[in-house]
Amino acid sequence: MEQNYLPKLATTAEACAWLQDMTGEPWTLARLIEHTLMPWFWLDYRADADAVFSGHKQGYLAPLCFAGDAGRLAAGGRDVLVTMTRNTAGALIAIPPGGLVLPVDDLRFRRDDITVLAGKFPAPADAPAAKGEDGAVTTRAPATTTNKLRRNNLDPAIDKAINQAEKMELADVYLELKALALAEEKPFTGELDGDALCYTDDNNKPAKLTKDALGKRLKNRRQPPLAAVSGR
């Protein structure tokens, strides 16, 4: 098949079309969010919210990282209501006053994140490769790399914690996951036992995820998700 172009910052339509080509399955904005794909948007400078910009009088690409904002969007909202994001220093901050309303078309998704998501699904026999802006062919993350890792009901919450932390470092991911666990994000129960996060496993039995166990899971995920070859 003809090489399918995927920009570094893809619109929702571009991301869904590329994922459908690569997985053979239909994709929507709600499904992207369900799989914890992080939406991004351009935040223009506002003098009444200087703390958001860490003193820099310029806009920046900001993440839609608050679960409540993403949840409203996944439920079918026509506009994006952003009440919290991260500032240029990486700190989670509220957007005053009353949040920011954006058109859904303003959302963008990162190419690296999209290709990693594609790698979680078996590829159709005729799946094309994606040509990047530099002319190189960027392949999907190999399904054999991702699918060989044992996944269970903890993985969606861990995926969300990684997206919110915006990195794979244990300390950062653990703090985000702990916050999700205390908020009773499924399958967590809202209880702690030392550094262990209590949850209900796939067999509906009580279980615990220690910080060390989380570290091992993150280590298993640290494999290069992209394979780039010359486009010539």
N, C-alpha and C positions, 0 to 999 in steps of 0.2 A: 504493500500500500504506500501511497505518497506520504512523505514525512509530515507529521502534524506539528504545527508551530505552537509553542507554549511560552508566553512572555514571562519575564522574571516576576512581574506583578500582574496577575491575571484577573480579569473580571469574573463575576460569578458565572456568566454564560460561557466564557472561555474555559474556566476550570471544569465545569460540568461536562462540556462537550469533549474535552480532552480525556477526562476520566471515563466517560462512556466508551470512547474509542479504545482505551487501554484495558478496561475491565469487562466490556460487553454488557454493562449494567446501566440503567438510567440513574442520573444524578440530579439533585435539586439543592437549593440553598439549605433547606432544612436538613438534608442528609449530610451535607458537608459539615454542618455544625454538630450533628449527632455524632460524627466521627472525630469531633474535637479539632477540626481544621480551623486555625485562627484567622478571623477576618481582620484586615487592616484598613485604615482610612487616613486621608490627609487632614491634619488638624491645623487650621490657619491660626495665626497669632491673634490673641484677644487681650487687650490691655486690662480688662476686668478680671482676668484669670492668669496673672503673671506667674503665679506659683506653678501652674501647670507646665510652663515653658522653662522653668529653672533659670529665669532671668534672661533667656535668649529671646530676642524680639524677632522670631521667625517661626514659621510652621514646621511641622515634622510628621513623619509617618507614624501613626499611633495604633496600638493594638486594641481590638474589641475584646478585652480579656475578662470582663466581669460576667460571671455566669448568668446573672439576672438579665443583663442586656442581651446576651446571646440567646437566652431562653425565650425572651419576647420575640426575637427575630425568627427563631425556629418555629414558633407557634403561628407564623404566618403574617407578621406585621409588614405593612407596606413601606413603612419608614423605619430607620434605625434610630433608636433612642439610646444615646451614650451617656450614662450617668457616672461611670468611672473608667479610667484608663491608666496607663503608666506614663509618667513624665519623661523628659529626656535623660534623667538620671536613673530611670528604671523603677522609681518608687510608685506604688499604687496611690492614685489621687482621685478625688471627686471633681467633677466638672460643674462649677457654679455658673449661673443660678439655674437649677432645675434640669441640668443636662443639656445635651446638644442633639438636635434632630437632623439626620442626614438622609438623602435618598438612598435606597438599597443599591442603586447603580454605582454609588461612590465606593463601595466595598472592593477590596482587592485581596487576593490570596497569593502567597509566595510560592514560586515554582518548586523550590526544594521541598516544602511541606506537601504539595500536591503529589509529587513523584513518590515520596515516602508513603503516602496514603495508598497510591495505586499499587505499591509493592505488597500490600496486605491482601491483595486479591489475585486469584489465578488469571493469567493473561490469555485472551483469545488467541487462536492460532495466527490470525491476520492482524494482530495489534501493531500499529505503526510506532516508529520512534519519534520523539519530539525534538524539533530543531530549535535551539536557543538563539538569542539575539547575536551571539558571536559566530554563528554559522556552524557550531559543533552540534552533533547529534547527542541529546541527553536521553538516556534510556530510563525506563521506569526502574524503581528499586526492585531487585530480583525477588520474586515471590518465594523462592527457595530460601533466601536469607531470612525473610520475616516469618514465614510460615513454620520454619523449623523450631521457633521459639514457642514453648508451651504457653498458651494464653488461657486466662480464666476470667472470672467476673471482676477481678481487681483491675484489669488492664484499662477499661474505659476511664476510671478515676485517675489512674497513673498517667494516662495520656493527657488528661485535662490538667493535671498538676504540672506536667512538663511544659505544656503550652503556656500556662500561666507563669511559670518560672522563667520561660524563654531560654532555658539552658538545661543541660543534663547533669549538672553538679548535684551530688547527693544532698548537701545541706539545703540548697534552694528548693529542690523538688520535695524533700521531706517536709519543709515548712508549709508549702502549698498543699501537699497531700494531707498533712495534719489538720489544716484549716478545713479542708473538704470533709475529712473524717468527723470532726467535731460538729460540722453542719449536717451530719448524717447523710452525706452523699452516698448513694448505693454503691457497694454493699456494706458500707461502714455503719456501725451502730451508735456512734457518737461517744463511745467510751474509750479510755486509754488505760494501758497497763504498763507503767514506766514509759519507755519510748515506743512501745508496741501499740499499733492501731487495731482496735477490735473490729471484726467484720463477720459476716455470714458467708460461708464458702459456697461453692457450686452444689454441694450436697446438703445445703441448708443447715450446716452445723457451725457452731461458734469457732472462730479462728482468730489468729493474731498475725499482723505483719510488723516485724521488727524493723528498725532502721537498717540493720545489717542486711536483712533479707531484701529490703528495697534496693540497697546498694548493689546486690548481686543481680537483681533484675535490670537495673540501669546499665551495669557492666555488659550484660548480654545484649543490650540494645545498641551499644556503641560500636556499630559497624558502618562503614561508608555507605550511605543510601543511594548515591548516584554513581553511575558509570558513564564517563564521557569519552567519546572517540572522535577522531577527526571526521569532519563532514565532507572531506574530499573523496 
